[in-house]
Amino acid sequence: MTQKHSENHFCADPVFIRKALLSWYDRHARDLPWRREQDPYRIWLSEVMLQQTRADTVIPYYTRFIEAYPTVEALSAAPEEKVLKLWEGLGYYARARNFLQAAREVQTRYGSRVPPDPRTFRDLPGVGDYTVAAVLSIAYQVPLAAVDGNIKRVLTRLYCLEEDSLETSLKKEIQSRADTLLDLERPGDFNQALMDLGASTCTPRHPACSQCPLLSFCQAYRRGKTLEIPPPKKQKPLPRVNITAVVIQRGGMCLVRQRPRAGLLGGLWEFPTLSPGVLEKEEVMLQDKIAELQHTFSHLRWYVTVYRGELHGAWSAVQPWRWATAEELASLPFPSIYHRLVEQVRKNLSATL
């Protein structure tokens, strides 16, 4: 990590930064449903949903989830399939499975109370350092500094921290700066203030510097490096994955398969695909092509060609396969790439009855 400290005198006292930031937050804090209460379970849910996802996308999912499972007790008794159905379309489904498993542990081991101790909370499935700091500081006012993508961007600009090959060193430096800045009397508000500042003002491409409460403290702005820090990530071409899916109907039902719980889209349902170990080419006769679908993940792109098809011979569905009616298809969680296709198949199945 390279830092230029020729203007060390410009590093303002954290007291003034805290005051300016919290004063701004008290006037401009985003009105988000999970901020209207102090229930640790609901704050935790919001932080899980917000990972890799924008707040405006999360709000309707959060609202529906809380209506269905308002407490740890309610969630711990929920079937995984129903939880995944509520999560359908939000992506990163391991979050949902881990959250369900963690809620069950909280119910059985801690009497349904989200543990306020950082080490205990950290041991729950899917809980990392950021989640510990964010949830416990907001819900219990535990003095822990959270660092997410927004906060990292704010702090690297505020202190003009320039990246080099020592990325681990930079992460430690950012965490150290966050720890030093943290307001110990209002740790939850302070963490959320930095999050809001990064989301609304100190944005990646078009920061509204003139509206920033920390403008007079910002070393990147003073040095004319706001758009250089942090440096934009180089986008690598995403690998293309070609998939052949088959819609197979029989007796008013459609053949579907549950994906393995581990890995991409774990636990969700899909139409059979022609691939070794799933559905062999010799087991099905393809008919007309009915759809071409695309979906981009963070690390690859799916290109799915969908055919209507028939099975050869006597083929019996056993787990993780099943024949599903139109009504059952509506209750199963599918990847978003198949949502329109599911509706089309449901209509076709209903028309055959």
RADA-V481409 format. One record per residue. N is the residue number from 0. RES is the residue in one small letter. BURIAL is # if it has 16 or more other C-alpha atoms within 10 Angstrom, else .. Layout:
BEGIN
n=<N,N>
res=<RES,RES>
burial=<BURIAL,BURIAL>
END
This chain:
BEGIN
n=<0,1,2,3,4,5,6,7,8,9,10,11,12,13,14,15,16,17,18,19,20,21,22,23,24,25,26,27,28,29,30,31,32,33,34,35,36,37,38,39,40,41,42,43,44,45,46,47,48,49,50,51,52,53,54,55,56,57,58,59,60,61,62,63,64,65,66,67,68,69,70,71,72,73,74,75,76,77,78,79,80,81,82,83,84,85,86,87,88,89,90,91,92,93,94,95,96,97,98,99,100,101,102,103,104,105,106,107,108,109,110,111,112,113,114,115,116,117,118,119,120,121,122,123,124,125,126,127,128,129,130,131,132,133,134,135,136,137,138,139,140,141,142,143,144,145,146,147,148,149,150,151,152,153,154,155,156,157,158,159,160,161,162,163,164,165,166,167,168,169,170,171,172,173,174,175,176,177,178,179,180,181,182,183,184,185,186,187,188,189,190,191,192,193,194,195,196,197,198,199,200,201,202,203,204,205,206,207,208,209,210,211,212,213,214,215,216,217,218,219,220,221,222,223,224,225,226,227,228,229,230,231,232,233,234,235,236,237,238,239,240,241,242,243,244,245,246,247,248,249,250,251,252,253,254,255,256,257,258,259,260,261,262,263,264,265,266,267,268,269,270,271,272,273,274,275,276,277,278,279,280,281,282,283,284,285,286,287,288,289,290,291,292,293,294,295,296,297,298,299,300,301,302,303,304,305,306,307,308,309,310,311,312,313,314,315,316,317,318,319,320,321,322,323,324,325,326,327,328,329,330,331,332,333,334,335,336,337,338,339,340,341,342,343,344,345,346,347,348,349,350,351,352>
res=<m,t,q,k,h,s,e,n,h,f,c,a,d,p,v,f,i,r,k,a,l,l,s,w,y,d,r,h,a,r,d,l,p,w,r,r,e,q,d,p,y,r,i,w,l,s,e,v,m,l,q,q,t,r,a,d,t,v,i,p,y,y,t,r,f,i,e,a,y,p,t,v,e,a,l,s,a,a,p,e,e,k,v,l,k,l,w,e,g,l,g,y,y,a,r,a,r,n,f,l,q,a,a,r,e,v,q,t,r,y,g,s,r,v,p,p,d,p,r,t,f,r,d,l,p,g,v,g,d,y,t,v,a,a,v,l,s,i,a,y,q,v,p,l,a,a,v,d,g,n,i,k,r,v,l,t,r,l,y,c,l,e,e,d,s,l,e,t,s,l,k,k,e,i,q,s,r,a,d,t,l,l,d,l,e,r,p,g,d,f,n,q,a,l,m,d,l,g,a,s,t,c,t,p,r,h,p,a,c,s,q,c,p,l,l,s,f,c,q,a,y,r,r,g,k,t,l,e,i,p,p,p,k,k,q,k,p,l,p,r,v,n,i,t,a,v,v,i,q,r,g,g,m,c,l,v,r,q,r,p,r,a,g,l,l,g,g,l,w,e,f,p,t,l,s,p,g,v,l,e,k,e,e,v,m,l,q,d,k,i,a,e,l,q,h,t,f,s,h,l,r,w,y,v,t,v,y,r,g,e,l,h,g,a,w,s,a,v,q,p,w,r,w,a,t,a,e,e,l,a,s,l,p,f,p,s,i,y,h,r,l,v,e,q,v,r,k,n,l,s,a,t,l>
burial=<.,.,.,.,.,.,.,.,.,.,.,.,.,.,.,.,#,#,.,#,#,#,.,#,#,.,.,.,#,#,.,.,.,#,#,.,.,.,#,#,#,#,#,#,#,#,#,#,#,#,#,.,.,.,#,.,.,#,#,.,#,#,.,.,#,.,.,.,#,.,#,#,#,.,#,#,.,.,.,.,#,.,#,#,#,#,#,#,#,#,#,#,#,#,#,#,#,#,#,#,#,#,#,#,#,#,#,.,.,.,.,#,#,#,#,#,.,#,.,.,#,#,.,#,#,#,#,.,.,#,#,#,#,#,#,#,#,#,#,#,#,#,#,#,#,#,#,#,.,#,#,#,#,#,#,#,#,#,#,#,#,#,#,.,.,.,.,.,.,#,#,.,#,#,#,.,#,#,#,.,#,#,#,#,.,#,#,#,#,#,#,#,#,#,#,#,#,#,#,#,#,#,#,#,.,.,#,.,#,.,.,#,#,#,#,.,#,#,#,#,#,.,.,.,.,#,#,.,#,#,.,.,.,.,.,.,.,.,.,.,.,.,#,.,#,#,#,#,#,.,.,#,#,#,#,#,#,#,#,.,.,.,.,.,#,#,#,#,#,#,#,#,#,#,.,.,.,.,.,.,.,.,.,#,.,#,.,.,.,.,.,.,.,.,.,.,.,.,.,.,#,#,#,#,#,#,#,#,#,#,#,.,.,.,.,.,.,.,.,.,#,#,#,#,#,#,.,.,#,.,.,#,#,#,#,.,#,#,.,.,#,#,.,.,#,#,.,.,#,.,.,.,.>
END
